[in-house]
Amino acid sequence: MNNEQLKAAFDAMHADDELADRALSRASGEKKPRRRGAAKPLTAVVAGCVAAVLATGGVAYAVVNSDFFAQAWGNHGQGRTQTWSFLGDDGSTISYKRDFGDGTAPVELSEAVEHVGLSVEGNGYTLELGDIAVDENGCGSVTFTLSNPNGVALFEPAAEVGELVLSGAEGEQTLDLITLRFGNGDDEAAWSFADTREMIEKESSTKTEIHGTMYFAGFGGEADLEKGLTWVLNWHEGEGDSAEQCTAQTRRFNPSKRVASKTFTSSDGVEAKVSPFSVQISADPVMSDSIRKVSLVLKDGTEQVIKDDDVANNYFGLGSDEGVTWVSTQLIDPDSVGSVHVERRILDNNGGEPQLLSITLE
């Protein structure tokens, strides 16, 4: 797969600029990818990745083991904490870390899980969808199995750190992307893309069968879920500009359950909707771009960080005109949250150092 095809693939999945830059840098052999904005979640092409296992605190409330949550909100065989780094433009090392949860969930949350049971075949691959759970913020996760008797062709640097990125290489039996659409997949005017990330279950996957979880969010929030979900395999046949783009898709699935969110509000009317899966903050585009830290201050005085300059406890953040949403790597107990803490970095119009503005939502 050449750089133009790779760029088109990331555009199609609404990947952020930093992810696309690093993917193209890796593909073209560049050693110093560009850095834009604040720290992003762990992506497929981070250079110099290191996994570490540390003991971290989890969400403390009555829980029950569930196969779905053990996979979707466990550590994917990566350990409780991942750290990774890459070289910045100035040659310095930029480091981040991500904490995973332990995959336990309250009984009432397990009752929100539904079975999808759909599958699709294309270019020698079979995608089977397992269980799904979605929330009122328009976010969710779904378990899946991707198989090919001839071997699943992965982009190996991504697979090493647990993210599913397909190689899309020319001359191979492979896929370019697995995408998720909201709406009728046959009518382009009636559907929209979800933003997604896929994690591989390290211990249960093989060369021919990948078990994983897709995390997703819609630009239209919960309204996107109402359109129904369709999963699509994307590949190309032929090479270069003459390559034919091919797809195969599942039937549409309409989730009937929603996990509720709890709303927190600041004195000036900014809202944060916190669900067990995600945190959604209402903000205009300017404010969204300036957010550097989001954390949940629990009633027991502890803090659950969702994002910070060097912390990415989220699978991804999705910005839209309505605000910004983060899909958390750890389950959240909204009832244990006392307030939401947000820090914005405000630029000085006179060229001075940026200032930090703290917002508390209760």
C-alpha positions in Angstrom: 0.0 0.0 0.0 1.6 3.3 -1.1 1.6 6.5 1.0 -1.4 8.0 -0.9 -3.5 5.0 -0.2 -2.4 5.0 3.4 -3.2 8.6 3.8 -6.6 8.0 2.2 -7.2 5.1 4.6 -6.6 7.3 7.7 -8.7 10.1 6.2 -11.5 7.6 5.8 -11.4 6.7 9.5 -11.1 10.3 10.6 -7.7 9.7 12.1 -6.2 12.8 13.8 -3.3 14.7 12.2 -0.7 13.3 14.5 -1.7 9.7 13.8 -1.7 10.3 10.0 1.7 12.1 10.2 3.3 9.2 12.1 1.8 6.6 9.8 3.1 8.3 6.7 6.5 8.9 8.4 6.8 5.3 9.2 5.8 4.2 5.7 8.3 6.6 4.1 11.1 5.9 6.5 11.2 9.3 8.2 12.7 9.1 11.7 11.2 12.3 13.2 7.4 12.5 12.9 5.8 15.8 13.4 4.0 16.5 16.6 0.8 18.6 16.6 -1.3 19.6 19.6 -1.5 17.8 22.9 -0.8 14.2 23.6 -3.0 11.8 21.7 -3.9 8.2 22.5 -1.5 5.4 21.6 -1.6 4.9 17.9 -0.4 2.3 15.4 2.9 3.8 14.4 4.5 5.1 17.6 8.3 4.6 17.4 10.2 3.1 20.3 7.2 1.5 22.1 7.7 -0.1 25.5 5.1 -2.0 27.5 5.4 -2.2 31.3 3.3 -3.8 34.0 2.6 -1.7 37.1 0.0 -2.0 39.8 -2.6 0.7 39.4 -5.8 1.6 41.2 -9.1 0.6 39.6 -12.7 1.8 39.9 -14.0 0.7 43.3 -17.6 -0.5 43.3 -19.6 -3.7 43.4 -18.6 -5.7 40.4 -19.3 -8.9 38.6 -17.0 -10.7 36.1 -18.2 -10.6 32.5 -16.5 -12.1 29.4 -17.5 -8.9 27.5 -16.1 -6.4 29.9 -13.1 -8.6 30.7 -12.1 -8.2 27.0 -13.4 -4.8 26.2 -12.2 -3.0 29.4 -9.3 -5.3 30.4 -5.7 -4.8 29.4 -5.7 -6.9 26.2 -2.7 -8.8 27.5 -0.6 -5.6 27.6 -0.2 -5.2 31.3 -1.9 -2.6 33.5 0.2 0.2 32.1 1.7 1.0 28.7 4.3 3.6 28.1 5.6 4.7 24.7 7.7 7.4 23.2 8.9 8.9 20.0 11.3 11.6 18.8 10.1 15.2 18.5 11.1 17.7 15.8 13.9 19.0 18.1 15.3 15.5 18.7 13.9 15.3 22.2 12.0 12.2 23.4 8.3 12.6 23.9 6.8 10.1 26.3 3.2 9.1 27.2 1.6 6.4 29.3 -1.8 4.7 29.3 -3.5 2.8 32.2 -5.9 0.0 31.5 -8.8 -1.2 33.7 -9.3 -4.6 35.2 -12.4 -5.5 33.1 -14.9 -5.9 36.0 -18.3 -4.2 35.8 -21.4 -3.8 38.0 -24.3 -6.2 37.4 -26.5 -3.5 35.9 -23.9 -2.6 33.4 -23.6 -6.1 32.2 -27.3 -6.1 31.5 -26.7 -3.4 28.8 -24.7 -5.8 26.7 -26.3 -7.1 23.5 -25.2 -9.8 21.0 -24.6 -8.6 17.4 -24.1 -11.9 15.7 -23.4 -10.5 12.2 -20.6 -11.5 9.9 -19.2 -10.5 6.5 -16.6 -12.0 4.1 -14.3 -10.2 1.7 -11.0 -10.9 0.0 -10.4 -14.1 1.9 -11.3 -12.5 5.3 -14.2 -13.2 7.6 -15.3 -10.6 10.2 -17.6 -11.8 12.9 -19.1 -9.4 15.4 -19.7 -10.5 19.0 -21.2 -8.5 21.8 -21.7 -4.7 22.0 -22.6 -2.0 24.5 -23.2 1.7 23.8 -23.9 4.8 25.8 -25.9 8.0 25.6 -22.8 9.9 24.5 -22.9 7.9 21.2 -19.8 5.8 22.2 -19.4 2.1 22.6 -17.4 -1.0 22.0 -17.9 -4.3 20.2 -15.9 -7.5 20.3 -15.0 -9.2 17.0 -13.0 -12.0 15.4 -11.1 -11.4 12.1 -9.9 -14.5 10.4 -8.1 -15.6 7.2 -6.9 -19.2 6.8 -3.9 -17.8 4.8 -3.0 -15.5 7.7 -4.1 -12.0 8.7 -1.7 -9.5 7.2 -1.1 -6.8 9.9 1.1 -3.7 10.1 3.5 -5.3 12.6 4.7 -2.2 14.5 1.1 -1.6 15.5 0.4 -5.2 16.4 3.4 -5.2 18.7 1.7 -2.7 20.9 -1.8 -4.1 20.6 -3.5 -2.0 18.0 -5.1 -3.6 14.9 -3.9 -1.9 11.7 -4.1 -4.0 8.6 -1.1 -3.9 6.2 -3.0 -3.0 3.0 0.1 -4.1 1.1 0.0 -4.5 -2.6 0.4 -8.0 -4.0 -0.9 -9.5 -0.7 -4.3 -10.9 0.2 -5.1 -8.3 2.8 -7.5 -5.6 3.9 -7.0 -1.8 4.1 -9.5 -1.0 6.8 -12.4 -2.2 8.9 -14.8 0.7 9.1 -18.1 1.3 10.9 -20.9 3.3 9.3 -24.0 4.7 10.9 -27.0 4.5 8.7 -27.8 2.7 5.5 -24.5 1.4 4.1 -26.0 1.2 0.5 -26.9 4.9 0.4 -23.9 7.2 0.8 -26.2 10.2 1.4 -27.8 8.5 4.4 -24.7 7.3 6.3 -21.7 8.7 8.2 -18.5 7.2 9.5 -17.7 6.5 13.1 -14.3 7.2 14.5 -12.8 3.9 15.7 -9.8 2.2 17.2 -9.3 -1.6 17.4 -7.3 -3.4 20.0 -6.0 -7.0 19.7 -6.3 -9.6 22.4 -2.7 -10.6 22.6 -3.0 -13.9 24.4 -6.0 -15.4 22.4 -5.1 -14.2 18.9 -3.1 -16.3 16.4 -1.7 -15.6 12.9 -4.9 -16.7 11.3 -7.5 -15.5 13.8 -7.5 -12.1 15.5 -9.7 -11.6 18.5 -10.2 -7.9 19.3 -12.4 -5.0 20.4 -13.5 -2.0 18.3 -14.1 1.2 20.2 -16.2 3.8 18.4 -17.9 7.2 18.7 -20.0 9.2 16.3 -19.7 12.8 15.3 -23.5 13.1 15.8 -23.5 11.6 19.3 -26.4 9.4 20.3 -28.3 10.5 17.2 -25.8 8.4 15.1 -26.7 5.3 17.0 -30.3 5.7 16.0 -29.4 5.2 12.4 -28.1 1.7 13.0 -24.5 0.3 12.6 -23.0 -1.4 9.6 -19.4 -2.8 9.6 -17.5 -2.7 6.3 -14.4 -4.5 5.0 -12.3 -2.3 2.7 -9.6 -3.6 0.3 -8.2 -2.8 -3.1 -7.5 -4.9 -6.2 -4.7 -3.9 -8.5 -1.9 -1.4 -7.9 -1.3 2.3 -8.0 -3.8 4.8 -9.4 -5.6 2.0 -11.3 -6.4 0.0 -8.2 -10.1 -0.7 -7.7 -11.5 0.0 -4.2 -13.7 -2.9 -3.0 -16.0 -3.3 0.0 -18.2 -5.9 1.7 -20.5 -5.1 4.5 -22.7 -6.6 7.2 -26.4 -6.1 7.6 -27.4 -3.1 9.7 -27.6 -3.6 13.5 -29.7 -1.4 15.7 -28.7 -1.5 19.4 -31.7 -1.3 21.6 -30.1 -0.4 24.9 -28.2 2.6 26.1 -25.9 3.1 29.1 -26.9 6.3 30.9 -24.6 9.2 31.5 -24.5 11.6 34.4 -24.3 15.4 33.8 -21.9 17.8 35.6 -22.1 21.6 35.0 -19.7 24.5 35.5 -20.7 27.9 36.8 -20.6 29.3 33.2 -22.7 26.5 31.7 -20.1 24.1 30.3 -21.4 20.5 30.6 -19.7 17.2 31.1 -21.6 14.0 30.5 -19.9 11.1 32.2 -20.9 7.5 31.3 -19.1 4.3 32.3 -17.4 4.3 28.9 -16.8 7.9 28.0 -16.5 11.6 29.0 -18.2 14.2 26.7 -17.6 17.9 27.3 -19.7 20.5 25.6 -17.4 23.1 24.1 -17.0 25.2 21.0 -14.2 24.2 18.6 -11.8 26.8 20.1 -12.2 25.5 23.6 -12.0 21.9 22.4 -8.6 22.5 20.8 -7.3 24.2 24.0 -8.2 21.4 26.5 -5.0 19.8 27.9 -6.3 17.9 30.9 -9.5 16.1 31.8 -9.9 14.2 35.1 -12.6 12.9 37.3 -12.3 13.9 41.0 -13.9 11.0 42.9 -15.9 11.4 46.1 -13.2 9.6 48.1 -10.7 12.3 47.0 -8.8 10.3 44.4 -8.4 11.3 40.8 -9.1 9.3 37.6 -7.2 11.0 34.8 -8.7 10.7 31.3 -6.0 12.8 29.6 -3.1 15.0 30.4 0.0 16.2 28.6 1.8 12.9 29.1 -1.2 10.7 30.0 -3.6 9.1 27.5 -6.0 7.0 29.5 -8.4 7.0 26.5 -8.6 5.1 23.2 -9.2 8.3 21.3 -10.7 11.7 21.6 -13.3 12.8 19.0 -13.9 16.6 18.5 -17.0 18.0 16.8 -18.9 21.3 16.7 -20.8 20.0 19.8 -17.7 19.4 21.9 -15.2 16.7 22.5 -15.6 13.1 23.6 -13.0 10.7 25.0 -13.5 6.9 25.2 -11.9 5.8 28.4 -9.5 2.9 28.8 -10.9 2.2 32.3 -14.5 1.8 33.2 -15.9 4.8 35.1 -18.4 4.7 38.0 -20.4 8.0 37.4 -22.0 7.8 40.8 -18.6 7.8 42.5 -17.6 11.1 40.6 -17.8 14.2 42.7 -16.7 16.7 40.0 -15.0 16.9 36.6 -11.8 18.9 36.4 -10.8 20.5 33.0 -7.8 22.5 32.3 -7.4 24.7 29.2 -4.2 26.2 27.8 -4.9 29.8 26.9 -2.5 31.5 24.5 -1.2 35.0 25.4 -2.0 37.5 22.6 1.1 39.4 23.5 3.4 36.5 22.9 3.9 35.5 26.5 3.8 32.0 28.1 0.4 30.2 27.7 -1.8 30.4 30.8 -3.7 27.6 32.3 -7.4 28.0 33.1 -9.1 25.5 35.4 -12.8 24.6 35.2 -14.7 22.6 37.8 -17.9 20.9 36.8 -20.2 19.6 39.6 
